């Protein structure tokens, strides 16, 4: 799984004229599910995001996690995080999870974050969405479970 995290003051996502999710201060999580991903990758990513110290303390240092600051989360599915642009001019998405596998995994990802106590809003899977992001810092972090240590 891959996630692009952006620390935000606020964010929202709309599909057409319909608001599907809106948050205040917290994180926008652009989430990509890979074709080979399992619940092990899901748990690894949920725990990393919840506990990653990317929020500032009173001294302005990155010492606080999303859990500690009660961050609000906006999760937007983003299969394009698996774009392979090494050949030609058109990206290949063969490494992205198929919708019948990726949609339920995105739902389980959101459910796990909610189980941890987060307020979580979402976009709409496979929809053409407009995402408004008010990145603060700016802070943008790339996570790929293929790069994260296991069993820690």
FIZA-366296 format. One record per residue (C-alpha): residue number from 1; residue in three letters; chain; x, y, z. Coordinates in nm, 3 decimals. Layout:
N
<node nr="NUM" rest="ALA" kette="A" X="X" Y="Y" Z="Z"/>
...
//
This chain:
152
<node nr="1" rest="UNK" kette="A" X="0.000" Y="0.000" Z="0.000"/>
<node nr="2" rest="UNK" kette="A" X="0.105" Y="0.353" Z="-0.062"/>
<node nr="3" rest="UNK" kette="A" X="-0.004" Y="0.674" Z="0.103"/>
<node nr="4" rest="UNK" kette="A" X="0.073" Y="1.035" Z="0.043"/>
<node nr="5" rest="UNK" kette="A" X="0.005" Y="1.228" Z="0.364"/>
<node nr="6" rest="UNK" kette="A" X="-0.053" Y="1.599" Z="0.369"/>
<node nr="7" rest="UNK" kette="A" X="-0.089" Y="1.785" Z="0.697"/>
<node nr="8" rest="UNK" kette="A" X="-0.377" Y="2.029" Z="0.653"/>
<node nr="9" rest="UNK" kette="A" X="-0.566" Y="2.307" Z="0.826"/>
<node nr="10" rest="UNK" kette="A" X="-0.876" Y="2.191" Z="0.640"/>
<node nr="11" rest="UNK" kette="A" X="-0.975" Y="1.984" Z="0.339"/>
<node nr="12" rest="UNK" kette="A" X="-1.280" Y="1.866" Z="0.152"/>
<node nr="13" rest="UNK" kette="A" X="-1.372" Y="1.643" Z="-0.138"/>
<node nr="14" rest="UNK" kette="A" X="-1.668" Y="1.676" Z="-0.372"/>
<node nr="15" rest="UNK" kette="A" X="-1.811" Y="1.460" Z="-0.646"/>
<node nr="16" rest="UNK" kette="A" X="-2.001" Y="1.684" Z="-0.884"/>
<node nr="17" rest="UNK" kette="A" X="-2.203" Y="1.917" Z="-0.661"/>
<node nr="18" rest="UNK" kette="A" X="-2.207" Y="1.668" Z="-0.369"/>
<node nr="19" rest="UNK" kette="A" X="-1.976" Y="1.705" Z="-0.070"/>
<node nr="20" rest="UNK" kette="A" X="-1.853" Y="1.357" Z="0.029"/>
<node nr="21" rest="UNK" kette="A" X="-1.606" Y="1.449" Z="0.303"/>
<node nr="22" rest="UNK" kette="A" X="-1.475" Y="1.749" Z="0.493"/>
<node nr="23" rest="UNK" kette="A" X="-1.227" Y="1.786" Z="0.779"/>
<node nr="24" rest="UNK" kette="A" X="-1.060" Y="2.051" Z="0.988"/>
<node nr="25" rest="UNK" kette="A" X="-0.701" Y="2.026" Z="1.109"/>
<node nr="26" rest="UNK" kette="A" X="-0.543" Y="1.689" Z="1.044"/>
<node nr="27" rest="UNK" kette="A" X="-0.427" Y="1.478" Z="0.751"/>
<node nr="28" rest="UNK" kette="A" X="-0.534" Y="1.413" Z="0.396"/>
<node nr="29" rest="UNK" kette="A" X="-0.439" Y="1.056" Z="0.311"/>
<node nr="30" rest="UNK" kette="A" X="-0.421" Y="0.979" Z="-0.060"/>
<node nr="31" rest="UNK" kette="A" X="-0.434" Y="0.600" Z="-0.050"/>
<node nr="32" rest="UNK" kette="A" X="-0.319" Y="0.355" Z="-0.315"/>
<node nr="33" rest="UNK" kette="A" X="-0.382" Y="-0.018" Z="-0.290"/>
<node nr="34" rest="UNK" kette="A" X="-0.139" Y="-0.246" Z="-0.472"/>
<node nr="35" rest="UNK" kette="A" X="-0.234" Y="-0.565" Z="-0.651"/>
<node nr="36" rest="UNK" kette="A" X="-0.040" Y="-0.778" Z="-0.400"/>
<node nr="37" rest="UNK" kette="A" X="-0.148" Y="-0.598" Z="-0.082"/>
<node nr="38" rest="UNK" kette="A" X="-0.296" Y="-0.789" Z="0.211"/>
<node nr="39" rest="UNK" kette="A" X="-0.433" Y="-0.699" Z="0.552"/>
<node nr="40" rest="UNK" kette="A" X="-0.074" Y="-0.714" Z="0.681"/>
<node nr="41" rest="UNK" kette="A" X="0.012" Y="-0.409" Z="0.469"/>
<node nr="42" rest="UNK" kette="A" X="-0.310" Y="-0.242" Z="0.578"/>
<node nr="43" rest="UNK" kette="A" X="-0.226" Y="-0.283" Z="0.948"/>
<node nr="44" rest="UNK" kette="A" X="0.130" Y="-0.168" Z="0.895"/>
<node nr="45" rest="UNK" kette="A" X="0.016" Y="0.150" Z="0.720"/>
<node nr="46" rest="UNK" kette="A" X="-0.263" Y="0.228" Z="0.968"/>
<node nr="47" rest="UNK" kette="A" X="-0.023" Y="0.200" Z="1.262"/>
<node nr="48" rest="UNK" kette="A" X="0.247" Y="0.405" Z="1.090"/>
<node nr="49" rest="UNK" kette="A" X="0.007" Y="0.687" Z="1.004"/>
<node nr="50" rest="UNK" kette="A" X="-0.156" Y="0.694" Z="1.348"/>
<node nr="51" rest="UNK" kette="A" X="0.177" Y="0.710" Z="1.531"/>
<node nr="52" rest="UNK" kette="A" X="0.401" Y="0.906" Z="1.294"/>
<node nr="53" rest="UNK" kette="A" X="0.523" Y="1.218" Z="1.474"/>
<node nr="54" rest="UNK" kette="A" X="0.457" Y="1.489" Z="1.214"/>
<node nr="55" rest="UNK" kette="A" X="0.265" Y="1.741" Z="1.423"/>
<node nr="56" rest="UNK" kette="A" X="0.446" Y="2.013" Z="1.612"/>
<node nr="57" rest="UNK" kette="A" X="0.465" Y="2.053" Z="1.987"/>
<node nr="58" rest="UNK" kette="A" X="0.476" Y="2.386" Z="2.176"/>
<node nr="59" rest="UNK" kette="A" X="0.840" Y="2.428" Z="2.070"/>
<node nr="60" rest="UNK" kette="A" X="0.765" Y="2.375" Z="1.701"/>
<node nr="61" rest="UNK" kette="A" X="0.928" Y="2.031" Z="1.683"/>
<node nr="62" rest="UNK" kette="A" X="0.776" Y="1.725" Z="1.515"/>
<node nr="63" rest="UNK" kette="A" X="0.702" Y="1.541" Z="1.840"/>
<node nr="64" rest="UNK" kette="A" X="0.329" Y="1.466" Z="1.822"/>
<node nr="65" rest="UNK" kette="A" X="0.136" Y="1.200" Z="1.635"/>
<node nr="66" rest="UNK" kette="A" X="-0.207" Y="1.217" Z="1.473"/>
<node nr="67" rest="UNK" kette="A" X="-0.340" Y="1.022" Z="1.772"/>
<node nr="68" rest="UNK" kette="A" X="-0.192" Y="1.270" Z="2.020"/>
<node nr="69" rest="UNK" kette="A" X="-0.337" Y="1.578" Z="1.848"/>
<node nr="70" rest="UNK" kette="A" X="-0.673" Y="1.416" Z="1.772"/>
<node nr="71" rest="UNK" kette="A" X="-0.623" Y="1.483" Z="1.402"/>
<node nr="72" rest="UNK" kette="A" X="-0.914" Y="1.458" Z="1.163"/>
<node nr="73" rest="UNK" kette="A" X="-0.849" Y="1.241" Z="0.857"/>
<node nr="74" rest="UNK" kette="A" X="-0.969" Y="1.259" Z="0.499"/>
<node nr="75" rest="UNK" kette="A" X="-0.898" Y="0.938" Z="0.303"/>
<node nr="76" rest="UNK" kette="A" X="-0.912" Y="0.958" Z="-0.076"/>
<node nr="77" rest="UNK" kette="A" X="-0.851" Y="0.646" Z="-0.286"/>
<node nr="78" rest="UNK" kette="A" X="-0.579" Y="0.713" Z="-0.543"/>
<node nr="79" rest="UNK" kette="A" X="-0.487" Y="0.424" Z="-0.773"/>
<node nr="80" rest="UNK" kette="A" X="-0.256" Y="0.660" Z="-0.962"/>
<node nr="81" rest="UNK" kette="A" X="-0.004" Y="0.629" Z="-0.677"/>
<node nr="82" rest="UNK" kette="A" X="0.085" Y="0.302" Z="-0.852"/>
<node nr="83" rest="UNK" kette="A" X="0.162" Y="0.470" Z="-1.187"/>
<node nr="84" rest="UNK" kette="A" X="0.464" Y="0.318" Z="-1.360"/>
<node nr="85" rest="UNK" kette="A" X="0.610" Y="0.586" Z="-1.587"/>
<node nr="86" rest="UNK" kette="A" X="0.935" Y="0.412" Z="-1.680"/>
<node nr="87" rest="UNK" kette="A" X="0.832" Y="0.334" Z="-2.040"/>
<node nr="88" rest="UNK" kette="A" X="0.664" Y="0.547" Z="-2.302"/>
<node nr="89" rest="UNK" kette="A" X="0.448" Y="0.849" Z="-2.237"/>
<node nr="90" rest="UNK" kette="A" X="0.142" Y="0.682" Z="-2.084"/>
<node nr="91" rest="UNK" kette="A" X="0.159" Y="0.551" Z="-1.727"/>
<node nr="92" rest="UNK" kette="A" X="0.086" Y="0.185" Z="-1.664"/>
<node nr="93" rest="UNK" kette="A" X="-0.130" Y="0.094" Z="-1.365"/>
<node nr="94" rest="UNK" kette="A" X="-0.082" Y="-0.284" Z="-1.368"/>
<node nr="95" rest="UNK" kette="A" X="0.059" Y="-0.277" Z="-1.013"/>
<node nr="96" rest="UNK" kette="A" X="-0.256" Y="-0.112" Z="-0.875"/>
<node nr="97" rest="UNK" kette="A" X="-0.516" Y="-0.331" Z="-0.708"/>
<node nr="98" rest="UNK" kette="A" X="-0.822" Y="-0.419" Z="-0.914"/>
<node nr="99" rest="UNK" kette="A" X="-1.136" Y="-0.235" Z="-0.797"/>
<node nr="100" rest="UNK" kette="A" X="-1.304" Y="-0.551" Z="-0.662"/>
<node nr="101" rest="UNK" kette="A" X="-1.007" Y="-0.600" Z="-0.428"/>
<node nr="102" rest="UNK" kette="A" X="-0.903" Y="-0.238" Z="-0.367"/>
<node nr="103" rest="UNK" kette="A" X="-1.246" Y="-0.096" Z="-0.274"/>
<node nr="104" rest="UNK" kette="A" X="-1.304" Y="-0.331" Z="0.022"/>
<node nr="105" rest="UNK" kette="A" X="-0.944" Y="-0.279" Z="0.135"/>
<node nr="106" rest="UNK" kette="A" X="-0.995" Y="0.099" Z="0.135"/>
<node nr="107" rest="UNK" kette="A" X="-1.312" Y="0.045" Z="0.341"/>
<node nr="108" rest="UNK" kette="A" X="-1.123" Y="-0.172" Z="0.591"/>
<node nr="109" rest="UNK" kette="A" X="-0.845" Y="0.090" Z="0.611"/>
<node nr="110" rest="UNK" kette="A" X="-1.102" Y="0.359" Z="0.702"/>
<node nr="111" rest="UNK" kette="A" X="-1.272" Y="0.126" Z="0.951"/>
<node nr="112" rest="UNK" kette="A" X="-0.939" Y="0.055" Z="1.128"/>
<node nr="113" rest="UNK" kette="A" X="-0.866" Y="0.426" Z="1.159"/>
<node nr="114" rest="UNK" kette="A" X="-1.212" Y="0.482" Z="1.307"/>
<node nr="115" rest="UNK" kette="A" X="-1.152" Y="0.197" Z="1.553"/>
<node nr="116" rest="UNK" kette="A" X="-0.850" Y="0.393" Z="1.677"/>
<node nr="117" rest="UNK" kette="A" X="-1.082" Y="0.685" Z="1.753"/>
<node nr="118" rest="UNK" kette="A" X="-1.019" Y="0.908" Z="1.453"/>
<node nr="119" rest="UNK" kette="A" X="-1.287" Y="1.115" Z="1.283"/>
<node nr="120" rest="UNK" kette="A" X="-1.249" Y="0.992" Z="0.924"/>
<node nr="121" rest="UNK" kette="A" X="-1.414" Y="1.134" Z="0.615"/>
<node nr="122" rest="UNK" kette="A" X="-1.370" Y="0.991" Z="0.265"/>
<node nr="123" rest="UNK" kette="A" X="-1.390" Y="1.054" Z="-0.102"/>
<node nr="124" rest="UNK" kette="A" X="-1.578" Y="0.813" Z="-0.328"/>
<node nr="125" rest="UNK" kette="A" X="-1.405" Y="0.511" Z="-0.478"/>
<node nr="126" rest="UNK" kette="A" X="-1.365" Y="0.531" Z="-0.860"/>
<node nr="127" rest="UNK" kette="A" X="-1.531" Y="0.874" Z="-0.879"/>
<node nr="128" rest="UNK" kette="A" X="-1.399" Y="1.184" Z="-1.050"/>
<node nr="129" rest="UNK" kette="A" X="-1.335" Y="1.391" Z="-0.737"/>
<node nr="130" rest="UNK" kette="A" X="-1.234" Y="1.747" Z="-0.667"/>
<node nr="131" rest="UNK" kette="A" X="-1.008" Y="1.751" Z="-0.361"/>
<node nr="132" rest="UNK" kette="A" X="-0.943" Y="2.083" Z="-0.188"/>
<node nr="133" rest="UNK" kette="A" X="-0.631" Y="2.063" Z="0.028"/>
<node nr="134" rest="UNK" kette="A" X="-0.503" Y="2.341" Z="0.255"/>
<node nr="135" rest="UNK" kette="A" X="-0.157" Y="2.197" Z="0.320"/>
<node nr="136" rest="UNK" kette="A" X="0.011" Y="2.345" Z="0.625"/>
<node nr="137" rest="UNK" kette="A" X="0.382" Y="2.367" Z="0.682"/>
<node nr="138" rest="UNK" kette="A" X="0.379" Y="2.253" Z="0.409"/>
<node nr="139" rest="UNK" kette="A" X="0.418" Y="1.896" Z="0.527"/>
<node nr="140" rest="UNK" kette="A" X="0.387" Y="1.615" Z="0.273"/>
<node nr="141" rest="UNK" kette="A" X="0.505" Y="1.260" Z="0.356"/>
<node nr="142" rest="UNK" kette="A" X="0.531" Y="0.957" Z="0.125"/>
<node nr="143" rest="UNK" kette="A" X="0.478" Y="0.610" Z="0.273"/>
<node nr="144" rest="UNK" kette="A" X="0.509" Y="0.277" Z="0.093"/>
<node nr="145" rest="UNK" kette="A" X="0.464" Y="-0.044" Z="0.292"/>
<node nr="146" rest="UNK" kette="A" X="0.729" Y="-0.207" Z="0.071"/>
<node nr="147" rest="UNK" kette="A" X="0.980" Y="0.028" Z="0.237"/>
<node nr="148" rest="UNK" kette="A" X="0.860" Y="-0.011" Z="0.596"/>
<node nr="149" rest="UNK" kette="A" X="1.015" Y="-0.260" Z="0.841"/>
<node nr="150" rest="UNK" kette="A" X="0.792" Y="-0.549" Z="0.946"/>
<node nr="151" rest="UNK" kette="A" X="0.719" Y="-0.666" Z="1.299"/>
<node nr="152" rest="UNK" kette="A" X="0.791" Y="-0.339" Z="1.479"/>
//
